[in-house]
Amino acid sequence: MKKVALPITKTNQIDDHFGHCEYYGIYTVSDENAITDIQTLKSEQGCGCKSNIAGVLSQNGVSVMLAGGIGNGAINVLNHHGIDVVRGCSGDAETIVKQYLAGNINDSGVSCAEHEHHHEEGHTCNH
């Protein structure tokens, strides 16, 4: 069993900016790569790299974060808690988890330059 988390919106879409998401979807995955449970965790206020969300996710057994835009600070904090990060994801959360489990999702290699500019509506970090 493993757990995969994603920053999500109310409509279960991946939030383009990890540090400002409203919720996290936590997917429990069997050894056969089948989704066996889905939980929603309300996000705490504050930036992803400065909140304690990495510790909370780690305590919940999360080992992978599938994110859209995410800064290096948040990646470092998640990695420190044993959570691997895959950047550049977008779309429906459950669809992305299934694509990841099928081996069809790769890290984009692009991080947000966090706190250097404000994200405009609809802006993603995949330039």
N, C-alpha and C positions, 0 to 999 in steps of 0.2 A: 504494500500500500504506500502511496505517496500523495502529497497534497500540492496542488497548483493554485496560486492566487493571481488575481487580475484586478487592477483599479477599474471600477465600473461606474456607470451612471445609473440613474433610476430605471432606465429602459434596457439595462443589461448590455450596453455597448461599452467597449473599452474606452476609458477616459484618456484623452490625448495627453494629459499632464498628470503624472503620478502624484505629485505633491498637492494637488488641488482636488482630487477625486472625492466623491461623496461616500462611496462604499468600496469594499473589496469583496469580490466573489471568491470563495474558497471551494475548490473542487477536489473531492477525494477520489482517487483513482486506484483501481484494483491492480494486482500483479499482471492481469491480462489486458491492461490499458483500457478498462471500461470505467466510465464515470459512475460511482456508486452513491455519491451524496454531494449536494450543493448547499453551501451556507453563505449567508450574506453578513458581513461585518461592517458596521457603520464606521466611517473614517473619523479620526480625531481631528480637531482643528490644528492647523499649523502645517508647516512645510514637511514633506515626506522625510527629508534627511534629519530634521530636528525633532520630530515626534518619536514616540517609542513604538511605532507601528511595526518596525522590523522585529523587535522583541516579542510583541504580541503574536505576529504571524508565525515566528519560530516556535513559540510555546504551543501554538495550534498545529504544529507539525508540517508547516509549509516548507518546501524545499526548492520551489521554482516560482518566480514572478514573471508573468507574461505582461509586459507593459508597452504602452505607446511611447510617449515622450517621457524621459526620466533623466535627471541630472547625475553627474558622477558622484556627488555627495551621497545621494540616496542609494546609488548602486553600491558604494563602499560600505554603507551601513548595513544594507541587506546582505551583502557578501560576508561581512563580519559575523552575521547571525546564521551563516550557513545556507543562505538562500541565493541560488543562481538567478540571474536576470537575463531575460530575452527581450531586447528592445525592438521597436518598430512595428508592434502589433496594432491592428485596428479592426473594428467591426464587432459583430456579435460575439460575446464572451464564450458561450458554449461552443460555437463553431470554431473559434480560435483554439480552445482547449483540445477539441477533437483533431484539428489539423496538427497541433503540436504533438499529440500522442501518436499520430500517424507518421511523424517525422518530416512534416511539410512546413515547419516554421523554423526559420533561422534568425539569429540575432542580426539586426541591421548594422551594428557597429557604430551607430550614431547616437550621441548623448546630447541632451539639451544643455545649453549654456545657462544654467539656472541662475536666477537672481540678477542677470545682466540686462534683461529686457522683459517686458510683460507680453504674454502670449495674447495674440488677437483672437477673436472668435473664429473657430474653424482652423486655426494654425496647428500644424503638427510639426514634430521635430525631424521628420524625414525629408530633408531638403534634396 
